[in-house]
Amino acid sequence: MEVDFSLTKGANSGIKYFVDTELNKGPGSSIGCEFQILDDRYHPDAKKGVNGNRTIASLYDLIPANGLEFNPHLPAKKYVNGYDHWNRARIVVKGKKVAHYLNGIKVVEYERDTQMWRALVAYSKYKDWPNFGEYEKGNILLQDHGNEVEFKNIKIKEL
């Protein structure tokens, strides 16, 4: 999947995948793996979690994106464009292997259904959801937290 997104100061959103709509019947969003879209500088969630695993392009609450720093005044210097500029998110899934790309740079890579995967989930907010992230197929969800985030050029290609 590839999608362009633009965020504003303080914004929080995300792209969820392998979503199982049966997992969460209560309030809140459906449960799935998430490519985090966040203003790391001004949104408080960026400082929660472990070692930056809730920052932009991270696998939310599981794996931090490598080498990213949000700077609204220096477009793309550290892979992230500033406020109201377009960025490109790309999520590639090949079997159990998954990668996140931000503006053409691979920033996260992992393999599901492994001992390491289950250990990451066991220490995350997803620990109570059975088989989290291990479904062969699932829905895709663009998350809305009420902040100003725009999406365009959404492309999904089966590999």
C-alpha positions as CSV (number, residue, x, y, z in Angstrom):
1,M,0.0,0.0,0.0
2,E,1.2,3.5,-0.8
3,V,-0.5,6.7,0.3
4,D,0.5,10.4,0.5
5,F,-0.4,12.2,3.8
6,S,0.0,15.6,5.2
7,L,-0.3,16.5,8.9
8,T,-0.7,19.7,10.8
9,K,0.8,20.8,14.1
10,G,-0.1,18.4,16.9
11,A,-1.8,15.9,14.6
12,N,-2.3,12.2,15.3
13,S,-3.5,9.5,12.9
14,G,-2.4,6.2,11.4
15,I,-2.8,3.6,8.8
16,K,-3.9,0.3,10.3
17,Y,-3.6,-3.0,8.5
18,F,-4.3,-6.6,9.3
19,V,-7.3,-5.2,11.1
20,D,-9.8,-7.7,12.5
21,T,-13.1,-5.8,13.2
22,E,-14.2,-8.6,15.5
23,L,-11.4,-7.9,18.1
24,N,-12.7,-4.7,19.5
25,K,-16.5,-4.5,19.9
26,G,-16.3,-1.8,22.6
27,P,-15.4,1.9,22.2
28,G,-12.4,3.0,20.2
29,S,-10.9,2.0,16.9
30,S,-10.6,-1.5,15.4
31,I,-7.4,-3.4,16.3
32,G,-4.6,-3.9,13.9
33,C,-0.9,-3.2,13.1
34,E,-0.4,0.5,12.6
35,F,1.9,2.8,10.6
36,Q,1.9,5.7,13.0
37,I,1.3,9.2,11.6
38,L,2.1,11.8,14.3
39,D,3.6,15.2,14.9
40,D,6.4,13.9,17.1
41,R,7.3,17.3,18.3
42,Y,3.9,18.5,19.7
43,H,1.7,15.4,20.2
44,P,2.3,13.9,23.7
45,D,1.9,10.3,22.4
46,A,5.4,10.5,20.8
47,K,6.9,10.5,24.3
48,K,4.9,7.5,25.5
49,G,5.7,3.9,24.8
50,V,9.2,2.5,24.7
51,N,12.3,4.0,22.8
52,G,10.2,6.0,20.4
53,N,7.8,3.2,19.3
54,R,4.9,5.7,19.0
55,T,6.6,8.2,16.7
56,I,6.0,8.8,13.0
57,A,6.3,5.8,10.7
58,S,6.8,3.4,13.6
59,L,4.9,0.2,14.0
60,Y,2.8,1.7,16.7
61,D,3.7,0.7,20.3
62,L,5.9,-2.1,19.0
63,I,8.9,-1.0,16.8
64,P,10.3,2.5,16.5
65,A,11.1,3.9,13.1
66,N,14.9,4.3,12.5
67,G,16.6,7.6,12.3
68,L,13.6,9.9,12.2
69,E,13.3,13.4,13.5
70,F,10.4,15.8,12.7
71,N,11.5,19.3,11.6
72,P,8.9,21.6,10.1
73,H,11.5,24.0,8.8
74,L,13.8,21.5,7.0
75,P,11.8,19.5,4.5
76,A,12.9,15.9,4.2
77,K,16.3,16.4,5.9
78,K,15.5,13.5,8.2
79,Y,13.0,11.8,5.9
80,V,9.9,13.7,7.2
81,N,8.6,16.8,5.5
82,G,7.2,19.7,7.6
83,Y,3.7,20.7,8.4
84,D,1.3,20.9,5.5
85,H,3.7,19.2,3.2
86,W,3.1,15.8,1.6
87,N,4.8,12.7,2.8
88,R,4.5,9.2,1.3
89,A,3.8,6.1,3.5
90,R,4.5,2.7,2.0
91,I,3.7,-0.6,3.7
92,V,5.0,-3.7,2.0
93,V,3.8,-7.2,3.1
94,K,5.4,-10.3,1.7
95,G,4.0,-13.3,3.6
96,K,5.0,-12.8,7.2
97,K,7.6,-10.1,6.4
98,V,6.5,-6.4,6.7
99,A,8.3,-3.2,6.0
100,H,7.4,0.5,6.5
101,Y,8.8,3.2,4.2
102,L,8.6,6.9,4.7
103,N,9.4,9.1,1.7
104,G,11.2,6.2,0.1
105,I,13.4,5.3,3.1
106,K,12.8,1.9,4.8
107,V,12.4,2.7,8.5
108,V,10.8,-0.4,10.0
109,E,11.2,-4.1,9.1
110,Y,9.8,-7.1,11.0
111,E,8.5,-10.6,10.7
112,R,5.2,-11.7,12.2
113,D,4.4,-15.1,13.7
114,T,7.9,-15.4,15.3
115,Q,9.1,-15.6,18.9
116,M,10.4,-12.1,18.6
117,W,7.1,-10.8,17.3
118,R,5.2,-12.5,20.2
119,A,7.6,-11.0,22.7
120,L,7.1,-7.5,21.3
121,V,3.3,-7.9,21.4
122,A,3.5,-9.3,25.0
123,Y,5.1,-6.0,26.2
124,S,2.7,-3.8,24.2
125,K,-0.8,-2.4,24.6
126,Y,-1.9,-5.3,22.3
127,K,-1.0,-8.1,24.8
128,D,-4.7,-8.8,25.6
129,W,-5.7,-9.3,21.9
130,P,-5.4,-13.0,20.9
131,N,-3.2,-13.6,17.8
132,F,-2.6,-9.9,17.3
133,G,-1.1,-9.1,13.9
134,E,-0.8,-12.7,12.9
135,Y,-3.9,-12.9,10.6
136,E,-3.1,-13.8,7.0
137,K,-5.5,-11.1,5.7
138,G,-7.3,-8.2,7.2
139,N,-8.9,-4.8,6.6
140,I,-7.1,-1.5,6.1
141,L,-8.2,1.5,8.2
142,L,-7.2,5.2,8.0
143,Q,-7.5,6.3,11.6
144,D,-9.2,9.5,12.7
145,H,-8.4,11.1,16.1
146,G,-10.2,14.4,15.1
147,N,-6.9,16.1,14.0
148,E,-6.2,17.6,10.6
149,V,-4.5,15.0,8.5
150,E,-5.1,14.6,4.8
151,F,-4.6,11.5,2.6
152,K,-4.4,11.3,-1.2
153,N,-3.1,9.0,-3.9
154,I,-4.1,5.8,-2.1
155,K,-2.8,2.8,-4.0
156,I,-3.1,-0.9,-3.0
157,K,-1.4,-3.5,-5.0
158,E,-1.5,-7.3,-4.4
159,L,2.1,-8.7,-4.6
